[in-house]
Amino acid sequence: MSCTPRIGRPRLAVVDTNVWLDLFVFRDPSSRPLALALAGPAWIAARCAQTDAELETVLRRPRFSSSPDADVQLRVQQWQARAVLFRLGAQAPWTCRDRDDQKFLDLAFATGAAALLTKDKALLAVNRKACADGLSILTPHQFARRFGEYRTAQGERVIERMMAS
């Protein structure tokens, strides 16, 4: 199901940890339209202490070594400088089956975000209910299809430069 994101510029987006990893660690080409959108003025990423803590915890897992390398730490710092830090307020009226993912819904609700970007099935399952309140829960692929303006050749070059730094 698709719903119309809240109108207004710029739009807020919540990015879950796995999508963040696709954007800034794995550099997944299918996430490039999202990276381009977040690098521009039309979309602003929202974060909170809880999402920052989860990211740090994930980056300390053995797959990333016991301590993230300087390149990844630099990307975290750049992300934190770009994304707006919010405090979680009231709990979202929608509940995620995975309690660990509830923080992303709560952040989207607290900020009035237009989109929550995830590949997590438990979060995606909440989309129908969240749409009633103006929140679209999308995969990066769905975002790219829906917001085609971020798929230009020029945009691809911008992302390549952004991800290279």
Backbone hydrogen bonds in HBPLUS format (Angstrom, degrees):
<---DONOR---> <-ACCEPTOR-->    atom                        ^
c    i                          cat <-CA-CA->   ^        H-A-AA   ^      H-
h    n   atom  resd res      DA  || num        DHA   H-A  angle D-A-AA Bond
n    s   type  num  typ     dist DA aas  dist angle  dist       angle   num
A0011-ARG N   A0042-ALA O   2.79 MM  31  6.12 164.6  1.81 155.1 149.7     1
A0044-ILE N   A0011-ARG O   2.76 MM  33  6.11 154.5  1.82 162.5 168.5     2
A0114-ALA N   A0012-LEU O   2.89 MM 102  5.64 149.2  1.98 140.4 145.9     3
A0013-ALA N   A0044-ILE O   2.81 MM  31  6.06 146.4  1.93 153.5 156.7     4
A0046-ALA N   A0013-ALA O   2.81 MM  33  5.93 150.5  1.89 156.2 157.9     5
A0014-VAL N   A0115-ALA O   2.88 MM 101  6.32 158.0  1.93 148.4 154.8     6
A0117-LEU N   A0014-VAL O   2.72 MM 103  6.13 164.1  1.75 169.8 172.9     7
A0016-ASP N   A0117-LEU O   3.03 MM 101  6.21 173.6  2.03 171.2 170.9     8
A0020-TRP N   A0016-ASP O   2.95 MM   4  6.23 154.7  2.02 152.2 160.5     9
A0021-LEU N   A0017-THR O   2.92 MM   4  6.23 157.7  1.97 151.7 157.2    10
A0022-ASP N   A0018-ASN O   3.02 MM   4  6.30 154.5  2.09 140.8 147.7    11
A0023-LEU N   A0019-VAL O   2.89 MM   4  6.15 153.1  1.97 150.1 157.3    12
A0024-PHE N   A0020-TRP O   2.87 MM   4  6.04 171.6  1.88 164.5 164.7    13
A0025-VAL N   A0021-LEU O   2.87 MM   4  4.94 152.3  1.94 133.2 138.7    14
A0026-PHE N   A0021-LEU O   2.83 MM   5  6.08 164.9  1.85 153.7 158.9    15
A0028-ASP N   A0022-ASP O   2.82 MM   6  5.15 153.0  1.90 142.7 150.4    16
A0031-SER N   A0028-ASP O   2.89 MM   3  5.48 158.2  1.94 119.8 127.1    17
A0032-ARG N   A0029-PRO O   3.16 MM   3  5.32 165.3  2.18 108.6 113.1    18
A0034-LEU N   A0031-SER O   3.10 MM   3  5.38 119.7  2.48 105.2 119.5    19
A0035-ALA N   A0031-SER O   2.97 MM   4  6.30 160.0  2.01 155.2 161.7    20
A0036-LEU N   A0032-ARG O   2.87 MM   4  6.07 160.3  1.91 158.2 162.8    21
A0037-ALA N   A0033-PRO O   3.00 MM   4  6.23 157.7  2.05 142.7 148.7    22
A0038-LEU N   A0034-LEU O   2.93 MM   4  6.20 160.6  1.97 155.4 160.1    23
A0039-ALA N   A0035-ALA O   2.99 MM   4  6.13 131.3  2.23 139.6 152.5    24
A0039-ALA N   A0036-LEU O   3.16 MM   3  5.08 132.5  2.40  94.1 107.1    25
A0040-GLY N   A0036-LEU O   3.18 MM   4  6.37 125.3  2.49 141.8 154.6    26
A0040-GLY N   A0037-ALA O   3.22 MM   3  5.31 145.6  2.35  98.8 108.5    27
A0084-VAL N   A0045-ALA O   2.84 MM  39  6.24 152.4  1.91 167.6 158.6    28
A0047-ARG N   A0084-VAL O   2.89 MM  37  6.01 153.2  1.96 161.5 156.7    29
A0086-PHE N   A0047-ARG O   2.80 MM  39  6.08 159.6  1.84 158.8 164.2    30
A0052-ASP N   A0048-CYS O   2.95 MM   4  6.16 162.1  1.98 159.1 164.8    31
A0053-ALA N   A0049-ALA O   2.91 MM   4  6.06 155.0  1.97 144.1 150.8    32
A0054-GLU N   A0050-GLN O   3.07 MM   4  6.31 156.0  2.13 143.2 149.1    33
A0055-LEU N   A0051-THR O   3.05 MM   4  6.26 160.8  2.09 146.9 151.8    34
A0056-GLU N   A0052-ASP O   3.00 MM   4  6.29 164.0  2.03 153.0 156.8    35
A0057-THR N   A0053-ALA O   2.94 MM   4  6.15 157.5  2.00 149.1 155.4    36
A0058-VAL N   A0054-GLU O   2.92 MM   4  6.15 164.4  1.94 156.2 159.7    37
A0059-LEU N   A0055-LEU O   2.94 MM   4  6.14 160.4  1.98 152.5 158.2    38
A0060-ARG N   A0057-THR O   3.14 MM   3  5.27 146.5  2.26 100.1 110.1    39
A0061-ARG N   A0058-VAL O   3.07 MM   3  5.40 165.3  2.10 112.6 116.9    40
A0064-PHE N   A0061-ARG O   2.86 MM   3  5.65 147.7  1.97 126.2 134.2    41
A0065-SER N   A0062-PRO O   2.96 MM   3  4.47 159.6  2.00 100.4 106.8    42
A0073-GLN N   A0069-ASP O   2.97 MM   4  6.27 164.1  1.99 156.7 162.0    43
A0074-LEU N   A0070-ALA O   2.85 MM   4  6.01 150.0  1.94 145.6 153.4    44
A0075-ARG N   A0071-ASP O   3.11 MM   4  6.43 152.1  2.19 141.6 148.6    45
A0076-VAL N   A0072-VAL O   2.93 MM   4  6.28 151.7  2.01 150.6 158.6    46
A0077-GLN N   A0073-GLN O   2.94 MM   4  6.23 160.7  1.98 148.5 153.4    47
A0078-GLN N   A0074-LEU O   2.86 MM   4  6.12 157.1  1.91 150.3 156.9    48
A0079-TRP N   A0075-ARG O   2.86 MM   4  5.99 157.8  1.91 145.4 151.7    49
A0080-GLN N   A0076-VAL O   2.84 MM   4  6.10 163.9  1.87 154.3 158.5    50
A0081-ALA N   A0077-GLN O   2.94 MM   4  6.12 141.0  2.09 141.0 151.6    51
A0082-ARG N   A0078-GLN O   3.00 MM   4  6.24 144.0  2.13 143.8 153.2    52
A0082-ARG N   A0079-TRP O   3.10 MM   3  5.15 122.6  2.44  95.9 110.4    53
A0083-ALA N   A0079-TRP O   2.73 MM   4  5.79 175.6  1.73 166.8 168.3    54
A0101-ASP N   A0098-ASP O   2.85 MM   3  5.53 153.0  1.92 121.2 129.3    55
A0102-GLN N   A0099-ARG O   3.22 MM   3  5.20 156.5  2.28 101.4 108.5    56
A0104-PHE N   A0101-ASP O   3.08 MM   3  5.75 144.9  2.20 117.4 125.1    57
A0105-LEU N   A0102-GLN O   3.05 MM   3  5.25 118.0  2.45 103.0 117.8    58
A0106-ASP N   A0102-GLN O   2.87 MM   4  6.16 164.4  1.89 160.1 165.3    59
A0107-LEU N   A0103-LYS O   2.89 MM   4  5.98 153.0  1.97 139.7 146.7    60
A0108-ALA N   A0104-PHE O   3.00 MM   4  6.16 161.3  2.03 142.1 147.5    61
A0109-PHE N   A0105-LEU O   2.90 MM   4  6.10 159.0  1.94 151.3 157.0    62
A0110-ALA N   A0106-ASP O   2.84 MM   4  5.97 165.5  1.86 149.1 153.6    63
A0111-THR N   A0107-LEU O   3.02 MM   4  6.09 150.0  2.11 149.3 155.9    64
A0112-GLY N   A0108-ALA O   3.02 MM   4  5.83 122.8  2.36 135.6 148.6    65
A0113-ALA N   A0108-ALA O   2.96 MM   5  4.84 147.1  2.07 142.3 147.4    66
A0112-GLY N   A0109-PHE O   3.28 MM   3  5.18 142.4  2.43  96.0 106.5    67
A0136-SER N   A0114-ALA O   2.99 MM  22  6.17 170.9  2.00 137.1 139.8    68
A0116-LEU N   A0136-SER O   2.84 MM  20  6.28 148.5  1.94 155.1 159.8    69
A0138-LEU N   A0116-LEU O   2.89 MM  22  6.19 151.9  1.97 156.1 165.4    70
A0118-THR N   A0138-LEU O   2.85 MM  20  6.10 159.8  1.89 151.3 158.2    71
A0124-LEU N   A0120-ASP O   2.93 MM   4  6.19 167.4  1.95 157.7 161.9    72
A0125-ALA N   A0121-LYS O   2.96 MM   4  5.99 142.7  2.10 141.4 149.8    73
A0126-VAL N   A0123-LEU O   2.98 MM   3  5.47 157.0  2.04 114.2 121.4    74
A0127-ASN N   A0124-LEU O   3.12 MM   3  5.44 164.9  2.14 112.6 117.4    75
A0130-ALA N   A0126-VAL O   3.00 MM   4  6.16 167.8  2.01 159.5 163.4    76
A0131-CYS N   A0127-ASN O   2.78 MM   4  5.84 153.1  1.85 159.0 164.5    77
A0132-ALA N   A0129-LYS O   3.23 MM   3  5.60 135.8  2.44 103.6 114.0    78
A0133-ASP N   A0130-ALA O   2.87 MM   3  5.35 148.3  1.97 111.8 121.6    79
A0135-LEU N   A0130-ALA O   3.12 MM   5  5.19 165.6  2.14 131.7 127.1    80
A0134-GLY N   A0131-CYS O   2.94 MM   3  4.83 167.3  1.95 106.7 109.7    81
A0143-PHE N   A0139-THR O   2.93 MM   4  6.21 156.4  1.98 153.0 160.3    82
A0144-ALA N   A0140-PRO O   2.95 MM   4  6.23 157.9  2.00 148.1 153.0    83
A0145-ARG N   A0141-HIS O   3.06 MM   4  6.39 155.3  2.13 148.4 154.8    84
A0146-ARG N   A0142-GLN O   2.95 MM   4  6.08 156.0  2.01 148.3 155.0    85
A0147-PHE N   A0143-PHE O   2.80 MM   4  5.86 155.2  1.86 156.4 162.5    86
A0150-TYR N   A0147-PHE O   3.19 MM   3  6.32 169.6  2.20 132.2 133.7    87
A0151-ARG N   A0148-GLY O   3.02 MM   3  5.52 153.4  2.10 127.4 125.7    88
A0156-GLU N   A0152-THR O   3.00 MM   4  6.40 147.9  2.11 147.5 156.1    89
A0157-ARG N   A0153-ALA O   3.23 MM   4  6.63 150.9  2.31 146.6 153.3    90
A0157-ARG N   A0154-GLN O   3.05 MM   3  5.21 118.4  2.45  98.3 113.1    91
A0158-VAL N   A0154-GLN O   3.00 MM   4  6.37 153.6  2.08 150.9 158.8    92
A0159-ILE N   A0155-GLY O   2.95 MM   4  6.20 163.2  1.98 155.0 158.6    93
A0160-GLU N   A0156-GLU O   2.98 MM   4  6.19 160.1  2.02 146.8 152.4    94
A0161-ARG N   A0157-ARG O   3.08 MM   4  6.30 157.0  2.13 146.7 151.9    95
A0162-MET N   A0158-VAL O   2.88 MM   4  6.13 161.1  1.91 150.3 156.4    96
A0163-MET N   A0159-ILE O   2.76 MM   4  5.88 167.9  1.77 161.9 163.9    97
A0164-ALA N   A0160-GLU O   3.06 MM   4  6.01 132.9  2.29 132.9 144.6    98
A0165-SER N   A0161-ARG O   3.26 MM   4  6.48 134.4  2.48 142.7 152.3    99
